[in-house]
Amino acid sequence: MSPFAIALVHHPVLDRQGAIITTAITNLDLHDLARSACTYGVRTLFIVHPVLAQRELAQRVKMHWVGGSGARRIPTREPAMALIEVVPSLDDVYAALGGRSSVDVYATSARRDDRKTTSYAEGRSRLAAERTALILFGTGWGLADALVDASDVLLAPIVGASETGYNHLSVRAACAIILDRLFGRD
């Protein structure tokens, strides 16, 4: 299996009206995505945020659990939190992974529209290649269209067991489900 990373994108993402915004970093997202990332063998969890104060907050949370008092109190949290890298932009993510041209970018979206999507079975097959894979997760109401359009793969939206019409999982839940569908074992 190829090496892979995930990125939690806070900008550019959408608000409920479809405008491009920047969302705030949450402690819960850092912990839960890091734990999912560690469980499924993610190389790096990139936290992408353009605002310095938000990046500093994320870095302080990480360091509390990696070598700080949190690591001494709950040592099992340290390996997961150590996967976090906090960066200002996706360009920084691409640079860390060897450049955009060497990375297969997988976008995620809850929207069901006319865009061509890739099934999880196809996604698993593509991941068997030797190229580095990067899976993008959006905050707010999802990744900006420009990020989705610039990706190499758009994974199919998660659809629940029954058609309730409700389709708005937290990014934490969506990340865990998607990682399990791509990398989990029966």
Residue pairs with C-beta under 8 A, 6 or more apart in sequence:
1 127
1 128
1 183
2 104
2 127
2 128
2 129
2 130
2 131
2 132
2 133
3 43
3 132
3 133
4 41
4 42
4 43
4 127
4 132
4 133
4 134
4 135
5 42
5 43
5 44
5 45
5 46
5 93
5 97
5 132
5 133
5 134
5 135
6 33
6 37
6 42
6 44
6 45
6 46
6 134
6 135
6 136
6 137
6 175
6 179
7 45
7 46
7 47
7 48
7 90
7 93
7 134
7 135
7 136
7 137
8 29
8 33
8 45
8 46
8 47
8 48
8 137
8 139
8 171
8 175
9 48
9 90
9 136
9 137
9 138
9 139
9 143
9 147
10 22
10 23
10 24
10 25
10 47
10 48
10 49
10 50
10 54
10 139
10 140
11 20
11 21
11 22
11 23
11 48
11 49
11 50
12 20
12 21
12 22
12 143
12 144
12 146
12 147
13 20
13 21
13 22
13 23
13 138
13 139
13 140
13 141
13 142
13 143
13 144
14 20
14 21
14 138
14 140
14 141
14 142
14 143
14 144
15 21
15 140
15 141
16 141
18 141
20 144
21 140
22 49
22 50
22 51
23 139
23 140
24 54
25 47
25 49
25 54
25 57
25 58
27 61
28 172
29 139
29 171
29 172
30 47
30 58
30 61
30 62
30 81
30 84
31 77
31 80
31 81
32 172
32 175
32 176
33 45
33 137
33 171
33 172
33 175
34 45
34 80
34 81
34 83
34 84
35 77
35 80
36 42
36 172
36 175
36 176
36 179
37 45
37 80
37 83
37 179
38 79
38 80
38 83
39 179
40 179
40 180
40 182
40 183
40 184
41 183
42 83
42 179
43 83
44 83
44 85
44 96
45 83
45 84
45 85
46 84
46 85
46 86
46 87
46 92
46 93
46 96
47 55
47 58
47 84
47 85
47 86
47 87
48 87
48 88
48 89
48 90
48 92
48 93
49 55
49 58
49 86
49 88
50 88
50 89
52 88
55 86
55 87
55 88
58 84
58 86
59 86
61 81
62 81
62 82
62 84
62 86
64 70
64 71
65 71
65 74
65 77
65 78
65 81
66 78
66 81
66 82
67 78
70 77
70 78
70 81
71 77
71 78
85 96
87 93
87 96
90 136
90 147
93 134
94 100
94 103
94 134
97 103
97 132
97 134
98 132
102 131
102 132
103 131
103 132
103 133
103 134
104 126
104 129
104 131
104 132
104 133
104 134
104 152
104 153
105 133
105 134
105 136
105 150
105 151
105 152
105 153
106 118
106 123
106 133
106 134
106 135
106 136
106 151
106 152
106 153
106 154
106 155
107 136
107 143
107 147
107 148
107 151
107 153
107 154
107 155
108 135
108 136
108 137
108 138
108 143
108 154
108 155
108 174
108 178
109 115
109 138
109 142
109 143
109 148
109 154
109 155
109 157
110 142
110 157
110 158
110 167
110 168
110 169
110 174
111 142
111 157
112 157
112 159
112 167
115 148
115 154
116 154
117 154
117 155
117 156
117 157
118 126
118 153
118 154
118 155
118 156
119 156
120 155
120 156
120 178
120 181
120 182
123 153
123 155
123 181
123 182
124 181
124 182
126 133
126 153
127 133
127 182
127 183
135 155
135 178
135 179
135 182
136 143
136 147
136 151
137 143
137 171
137 174
137 175
137 178
138 144
138 147
138 171
139 171
148 154
155 178
157 167
158 167
158 169
158 174
158 177
158 178
159 167
160 166
160 167
169 177
